[in-house]
């Protein structure tokens, strides 16, 4: 399965706790979309969030991220 790196550019007001909560929500619904979140990183200095995820294609992965958190990735690379 392809491996993607999602980048969420600066999200105003985001804290480390909020990033962790958003990642937990992704993990709760990942099976519904056929994706597997491997890890996430939050850079407090830049406000960026990075998510490493196995997914069959971009669309299911984007839906999994957006549904529980309301945040679409700014950029994604494979």
Secondary structure, 3 states (H helix, E strand, C coil): CCEEEEEECCCCCCCHHHHHHHHHHHHHHHHHHCCEEEEEEEECCCCEEEEEEECCCHHHHHHHHHHHHCCCCCEEEC
